[in-house]
Amino acid sequence: MLTDNYANVNGVRLHYVAAGTGPLILFLHGFPEFWFAWRNQLSEFGKDHHAVALDMRGFNLSDKPSDVAQYRLDVLVEDIRAFAAHLSPGKKFLLVGHDWGGVVAWAFAAAHPQALEKLVIINAPHPAVFARLLTSDLAQQKASEYMEIFRSAQAEQILSANNFDILANKVMVFGSENGLPAEDKPEYIKAWSQPGALTGSLNYYRANRLSTSPLAGTPNASSFAVNVPTLVIWGEKDPAMVPKNLDGLPEFVPQLTIKRIPQASHWLVHRQSAEVTAYIREFLQTAQRAEAKA
């Protein structure tokens, strides 16, 4: 059973949907999604966890500050720290993120490793690896050209035209093999139509230029090391992120497990939902067995 809730943290009111009781497992969506992306995982992990899917600030029913600076990565990380402390004070939790939610999860794990039991990343680039690719890899540079459109002053007009035609049919490609199920389209149109939601979600791109990260030229970038057991699930047919995003990860993530899904696109949480859930379950159970032996 899914329940709607709100929490006032870090100066904003955040909407979330939850299921079950037990240790906290927190799911962070990306662009242009909202909590609904994780409904299958909420039902599954709500069997033995307090499974929570957040509407990130700027999206759907959560607050949407007008100041672009309120969407910087450090602010988003503090949202997660304060939110988790609100739900599960003083306890470690499991963090799962996809796309922008995954970028925030990477940054959270680097800043607050002591707060996490485990980290799961699904098709979201590690900021330091991604910054390097944007300076050196032509394929990633080309795949990321859309970001400049999303940062432009015309982005809202472009993306909302003809009932969000580009978001529905070019980005999320509802009804296609590698897109979202056609029956989910009305839920997303409703979320995008919330006042201020399109601007709020685009402000993630405007506030965070990962291509100019100071980490880009830093060989070790110890400040972005992730000292948390980490599972990365990667759909290899993602048009926005090349598989080379996985190549540099061991440098930053010593406790790393990678699961590749060769036929999956960026939207694997939807199209390969059972496989994604199974990999997360396996990761949790393997870690639990290792802890029991220790």
Sequence and secondary structure as in RCSB ss.txt:
>XXXX:A:sequence
MLTDNYANVNGVRLHYVAAGTGPLILFLHGFPEFWFAWRNQLSEFGKDHHAVALDMRGFNLSDKPSDVAQYRLDV
LVEDIRAFAAHLSPGKKFLLVGHDWGGVVAWAFAAAHPQALEKLVIINAPHPAVFARLLTSDLAQQKASEYMEIF
RSAQAEQILSANNFDILANKVMVFGSENGLPAEDKPEYIKAWSQPGALTGSLNYYRANRLSTSPLAGTPNASSFA
VNVPTLVIWGEKDPAMVPKNLDGLPEFVPQLTIKRIPQASHWLVHRQSAEVTAYIREFLQTAQRAEAKA
>XXXX:A:secstr
  EEEEEEETTEEEEEEEE  SSEEEEE  TT  GGGGHHHHHHHTTTSEEEEE  TTSTTS   S GGGGSHHH
HHHHHHHHHHHHSTT  EEEEEETHHHHHHHHHHHH GGGEEEEEEES   HHHHHHHHHH HHHHHHTTHHHHH
HSTTHHHHHHHHHHHHIIIIIS TTSTTS  GGGHHHHHHHHTSTTHHHHHHHHHHH  GGG GGGG SS GGG 
  S EEEEEETT SSS GGGGTTHHHH SSEEEEEETT  TTHHHHTHHHHHHHHHHHHHHHHHHHHH 
